[in-house]
Amino acid sequence: MMSLDGPRKTISNPIIPYVGTILGGLVPGELIMIHGTVPDDADRFQVDLQCGSSTKPRADVAFHFNPRFKRSGCIVCNTLEREKWGWEEITYEMPFQKGKSFEIVIMILKDKFQVTVNKKHLLLYNHRISLGRIDTLGIYGKVQIKTIDFVSNSLQGSQLSSLGVTKINTENGEMPDGSQFGVPYVGKLDTALRPGCTVAIKGEVNKNSKSFVINLKSSDSKDIALHLNPRMKNKVFVRNSYLHDSWGEEEKEVANFPFSPGMYFELIIFCEAHQFKVAVNGVHTLEYKHRFKQLEKINVVEVMGDVQLLDARSW
């Protein structure tokens, strides 16, 4: 697998309708990034992950992603097999606006597609056709496309480098194969914490998740230096510290709540001299000023709650 900072395949200013071969097919961990603009007169457009490019009979479409702008707008997702559409999955959240530019990121996972628009999680779509059959990308309708990028080995590395993180080093560049770490999980950090250190947690939010917790703490006391607690129902992301046998004041402000039931995430905690920075799937989410000042004593990571843990590491 190529490294993130290395080359990635980019298609610039394609003419629409665009139909192009996906060289090497799609594997879990890859991203398709599409930058474009919705024209003022758009009624609909679609991004199709297809099995071939035949028009008669029409090629199967494994993933049909179709924003429609009539009335308040919606996004229809579906699968076409043997020229018959399956059941529609409709999302009424509408991140696309006429006359505005957009960024679509489709993350390829082993059991589903995960779609982010303008750096915000939008939807999940379970595979109905096996990934191995997908070999063509089609873009149709009223839309202008600036670039299409195929990025191998997930985690939008380009966005992470601004956090001082170069690349998450998954073994062989593969996605975890679901060999989970049990939850609740308690693990020793590979190095004691200091400015410049990174802690990375990969996981999947349970489908009926209420909340989960990630703690950074010291092994020689009950103190919790950083308590991260996303709560799905109210979409609140609580941060706190537990010092001298009591909780401090909660911090809750966040521009966008980054989690959603069922979604895959890669959460990065980057330690700076005066604060932690937290990013989710390559997007900066929050800062937390150090309340527990003896950073070198922070040597344990804990994960609890409604989440599957796929990987936890630090460097």
C-alpha positions as CSV (number, residue, x, y, z in Angstrom):
1,M,0.0,0.0,0.0
2,M,1.3,3.4,-0.8
3,S,1.9,5.8,2.1
4,L,-0.4,8.7,2.6
5,D,2.2,11.3,2.0
6,G,3.2,9.5,-1.2
7,P,1.3,9.7,-4.5
8,R,-2.4,9.3,-4.7
9,K,-4.4,9.0,-7.9
10,T,-6.1,12.3,-8.8
11,I,-8.5,13.0,-11.6
12,S,-8.9,16.8,-12.3
13,N,-11.8,18.6,-13.9
14,P,-13.6,15.5,-15.4
15,I,-16.4,16.1,-17.9
16,I,-19.8,15.0,-16.5
17,P,-21.2,12.4,-17.0
18,Y,-17.9,10.9,-15.9
19,V,-17.4,7.1,-16.0
20,G,-13.9,5.8,-15.0
21,T,-12.3,2.6,-14.1
22,I,-11.1,2.3,-10.4
23,L,-7.7,0.9,-10.9
24,G,-7.0,-2.0,-8.5
25,G,-10.6,-2.0,-7.3
26,L,-11.6,-1.0,-3.8
27,V,-10.3,-2.3,-0.5
28,P,-11.2,-1.6,3.1
29,G,-9.3,1.5,4.4
30,E,-9.4,3.4,1.2
31,L,-11.0,6.8,0.7
32,I,-12.6,8.4,-2.4
33,M,-12.5,12.2,-2.0
34,I,-14.6,14.3,-4.4
35,H,-14.4,18.1,-4.6
36,G,-16.9,20.0,-6.6
37,T,-19.7,22.5,-6.8
38,V,-23.4,22.3,-7.1
39,P,-24.7,24.5,-9.9
40,D,-27.4,27.1,-9.2
41,D,-29.9,25.2,-11.4
42,A,-29.2,21.7,-10.0
43,D,-32.2,19.4,-9.5
44,R,-30.1,16.2,-8.6
45,F,-26.8,14.5,-9.2
46,Q,-25.4,11.1,-8.3
47,V,-22.2,9.3,-7.5
48,D,-22.3,5.6,-8.4
49,L,-19.9,2.8,-7.5
50,Q,-20.6,0.4,-10.3
51,C,-19.7,-3.1,-11.4
52,G,-18.6,-2.4,-14.9
53,S,-19.7,0.4,-17.2
54,S,-22.3,-1.4,-19.5
55,T,-25.3,0.7,-20.4
56,K,-27.3,-2.1,-22.1
57,P,-28.0,-4.0,-19.9
58,R,-27.2,-1.4,-17.3
59,A,-24.3,-2.4,-15.0
60,D,-25.1,-3.2,-11.4
61,V,-24.6,-0.3,-9.0
62,A,-23.3,-1.3,-5.6
63,F,-23.7,2.1,-4.1
64,H,-25.9,4.9,-5.6
65,F,-25.5,8.2,-3.7
66,N,-28.0,10.7,-5.0
67,P,-28.6,14.2,-3.6
68,R,-31.9,15.6,-4.8
69,F,-32.7,19.3,-4.4
70,K,-36.5,19.4,-4.8
71,R,-38.3,21.0,-1.8
72,S,-36.1,20.8,1.3
73,G,-33.9,18.2,-0.4
74,C,-32.8,14.7,0.6
75,I,-30.1,12.1,-0.3
76,V,-31.3,8.8,-1.7
77,C,-29.0,5.7,-1.5
78,N,-29.7,2.4,-3.2
79,T,-28.3,-0.6,-5.0
80,L,-29.2,-1.7,-8.6
81,E,-28.9,-5.4,-9.3
82,R,-30.0,-7.0,-12.6
83,E,-31.5,-3.7,-13.6
84,K,-33.8,-3.6,-10.6
85,W,-33.5,-1.1,-7.7
86,G,-33.6,-2.3,-4.1
87,W,-35.0,-0.5,-1.2
88,E,-34.2,3.2,-0.8
89,E,-32.3,4.5,2.2
90,I,-33.2,8.2,2.5
91,T,-31.3,10.8,4.5
92,Y,-33.0,14.1,5.1
93,E,-30.0,15.9,6.4
94,M,-28.9,18.0,3.4
95,P,-25.3,19.3,3.5
96,F,-25.2,20.3,-0.2
97,Q,-26.3,23.7,-1.3
98,K,-26.9,25.2,-4.8
99,G,-24.1,27.4,-5.8
100,K,-21.8,26.1,-3.1
101,S,-18.7,23.9,-3.2
102,F,-18.5,20.6,-1.4
103,E,-16.2,17.8,-0.3
104,I,-17.5,14.2,-0.3
105,V,-15.4,11.6,1.4
106,I,-16.5,7.9,0.9
107,M,-14.6,5.7,3.3
108,I,-14.5,2.1,2.2
109,L,-15.0,-0.3,5.2
110,K,-15.3,-4.1,5.1
111,D,-19.0,-4.2,5.8
112,K,-20.2,-0.7,4.8
113,F,-19.5,2.7,3.2
114,Q,-19.2,5.7,5.5
115,V,-19.8,9.1,3.9
116,T,-18.6,12.4,5.2
117,V,-19.6,15.7,3.5
118,N,-17.7,18.9,4.3
119,K,-15.8,17.2,7.1
120,K,-19.1,16.1,8.9
121,H,-20.3,12.5,9.2
122,L,-23.4,12.1,7.0
123,L,-24.4,8.4,6.6
124,L,-23.6,4.7,6.6
125,Y,-24.6,2.3,3.9
126,N,-24.1,-1.5,4.4
127,H,-22.7,-3.4,1.4
128,R,-25.4,-5.3,-0.6
129,I,-22.9,-6.2,-3.4
130,S,-19.4,-7.5,-2.5
131,L,-16.6,-4.9,-2.7
132,G,-14.6,-7.1,-5.0
133,R,-17.1,-6.5,-7.9
134,I,-16.8,-2.7,-7.9
135,D,-14.5,-1.5,-10.6
136,T,-16.1,1.7,-11.9
137,L,-16.9,5.2,-10.6
138,G,-19.8,7.1,-12.3
139,I,-20.8,10.7,-11.7
140,Y,-23.9,12.0,-13.4
141,G,-26.4,14.9,-13.3
142,K,-26.1,18.6,-12.5
143,V,-22.8,18.9,-10.8
144,Q,-19.3,20.3,-11.5
145,I,-16.3,18.2,-10.3
146,K,-12.9,19.7,-9.6
147,T,-11.0,16.7,-8.4
148,I,-11.6,13.0,-7.6
149,D,-8.9,11.5,-5.3
150,F,-8.4,7.8,-4.5
151,V,-6.4,7.7,-1.3
152,S,-5.2,4.3,-0.1
153,N,-4.8,3.4,3.6
154,S,-7.4,5.5,5.5
155,L,-7.1,8.4,7.9
156,Q,-7.0,11.5,5.9
157,G,-3.3,12.0,6.5
158,S,-3.0,15.3,4.7
159,Q,-5.4,16.8,7.2
160,L,-3.7,15.2,10.2
161,S,-0.3,16.5,9.4
162,S,-1.5,20.0,10.4
163,L,-1.9,18.5,13.9
164,G,1.7,17.4,13.9
165,V,0.7,13.8,13.2
166,T,2.3,12.2,10.2
167,K,0.7,8.9,9.7
168,I,-1.0,6.3,11.8
169,N,1.1,3.2,11.4
170,T,-1.3,0.3,11.0
171,E,0.5,-2.9,10.4
172,N,1.0,-3.6,6.7
173,G,-1.3,-0.6,6.1
174,E,-4.3,-2.8,6.5
175,M,-7.4,-2.0,8.4
176,P,-7.9,-3.9,11.6
177,D,-9.7,-7.1,10.6
178,G,-12.1,-6.8,13.5
179,S,-9.8,-8.6,15.9
180,Q,-11.0,-6.4,18.7
181,F,-9.5,-5.4,22.0
182,G,-12.1,-6.3,24.7
183,V,-14.0,-3.5,26.3
184,P,-13.6,-2.3,29.0
185,Y,-9.9,-2.0,27.9
186,V,-7.0,-0.9,30.1
187,G,-3.6,-0.6,28.3
188,K,-0.2,0.8,29.1
189,L,0.9,3.6,26.8
190,D,4.0,2.7,24.7
191,T,5.7,5.8,26.1
192,A,5.0,8.0,29.0
193,L,3.2,11.2,27.9
194,R,5.1,14.3,27.0
195,P,4.6,17.2,24.5
196,G,4.8,15.8,21.0
197,C,3.2,12.4,21.9
198,T,0.2,11.0,20.2
199,V,-2.4,8.5,21.4
200,A,-4.5,6.9,18.6
201,I,-7.8,5.0,19.2
202,K,-9.6,3.2,16.4
203,G,-13.0,1.8,16.9
204,E,-16.6,1.5,15.9
205,V,-19.5,3.0,17.8
206,N,-22.1,0.4,18.7
207,K,-25.3,0.6,16.7
208,N,-27.5,1.4,19.8
209,S,-24.7,3.2,21.6
210,K,-25.6,5.6,24.4
211,S,-22.1,6.7,25.3
212,F,-18.5,5.7,25.6
213,V,-15.4,6.8,27.5
214,I,-11.7,7.2,26.8
215,N,-9.5,8.1,29.8
216,L,-5.9,9.0,30.0
217,K,-4.7,8.4,33.6
218,S,-1.8,7.7,35.9
219,S,-1.2,4.1,37.1
220,D,-0.1,5.2,40.6
221,S,-3.3,7.1,41.6
222,K,-7.0,7.4,40.8
223,D,-6.4,10.6,38.9
224,I,-7.8,10.9,35.4
225,A,-5.9,13.5,33.4
226,L,-8.2,13.5,30.4
227,H,-11.8,12.0,30.4
228,L,-13.4,12.0,27.0
229,N,-17.1,11.0,27.1
230,P,-19.2,11.3,23.9
231,R,-23.0,10.9,24.6
232,M,-24.9,9.9,21.5
233,K,-28.5,10.8,22.5
234,N,-27.9,14.4,23.3
235,K,-24.9,14.7,21.0
236,V,-22.8,16.1,23.8
237,F,-19.0,15.5,24.0
238,V,-18.1,15.8,27.7
239,R,-14.4,16.4,28.8
240,N,-13.2,16.5,32.4
241,S,-10.5,15.5,34.8
242,Y,-10.8,13.5,38.1
243,L,-8.2,14.9,40.5
244,H,-7.9,14.6,44.3
245,D,-11.0,12.3,44.5
246,S,-13.4,14.7,42.7
247,W,-14.5,15.6,39.2
248,G,-13.8,19.1,37.9
249,E,-15.9,21.3,35.7
250,E,-17.2,19.7,32.5
251,E,-16.3,21.1,29.1
252,K,-18.9,20.5,26.4
253,E,-18.5,23.0,23.6
254,V,-17.8,21.4,20.2
255,A,-18.5,22.8,16.7
256,N,-19.7,19.5,15.4
257,F,-20.5,16.4,17.3
258,P,-18.3,13.9,15.4
259,F,-19.8,10.5,16.4
260,S,-22.8,8.6,15.1
261,P,-24.1,5.1,16.0
262,G,-22.5,2.4,13.9
263,M,-19.7,4.6,12.5
264,Y,-16.0,3.7,12.3
265,F,-13.6,6.3,13.8
266,E,-10.0,7.0,14.3
267,L,-9.5,9.4,17.2
268,I,-6.2,11.1,17.7
269,I,-5.1,12.7,21.0
270,F,-2.1,14.9,20.4
271,C,-0.3,16.2,23.5
272,E,1.1,19.7,23.5
273,A,2.9,21.6,26.3
274,H,-0.3,23.3,27.6
275,Q,-3.1,21.2,26.2
276,F,-4.4,18.1,24.4
277,K,-5.7,18.4,20.9
278,V,-8.3,15.8,19.7
279,A,-9.2,15.0,16.1
280,V,-11.7,12.5,14.8
281,N,-11.3,11.0,11.3
282,G,-8.8,13.6,10.4
283,V,-10.9,16.6,11.5
284,H,-9.8,18.7,14.5
285,T,-12.6,18.5,17.2
286,L,-11.4,20.1,20.4
287,E,-8.6,21.3,22.7
288,Y,-8.4,20.6,26.4
289,K,-6.0,22.6,28.7
290,H,-3.9,20.4,31.0
291,R,-5.3,20.3,34.5
292,F,-3.1,17.3,35.5
293,K,0.3,18.9,35.1
294,Q,2.7,15.9,35.6
295,L,2.4,14.7,32.1
296,E,5.1,12.1,32.5
297,K,2.9,10.2,35.1
298,I,0.2,9.7,32.5
299,N,0.8,6.1,31.3
300,V,-2.5,4.3,31.0
301,V,-5.4,4.5,28.4
302,E,-8.8,3.2,29.3
303,V,-11.7,2.6,26.9
304,M,-15.2,1.8,28.2
305,G,-18.9,1.9,27.2
306,D,-20.8,1.2,24.0
307,V,-17.9,0.9,21.6
308,Q,-15.9,-1.8,19.8
309,L,-12.2,-1.1,20.2
310,L,-10.1,-2.1,17.1
311,D,-6.8,-0.6,18.0
312,A,-5.1,1.6,20.7
313,R,-1.5,2.8,20.4
314,S,0.8,5.7,21.1
315,W,4.0,7.1,19.9
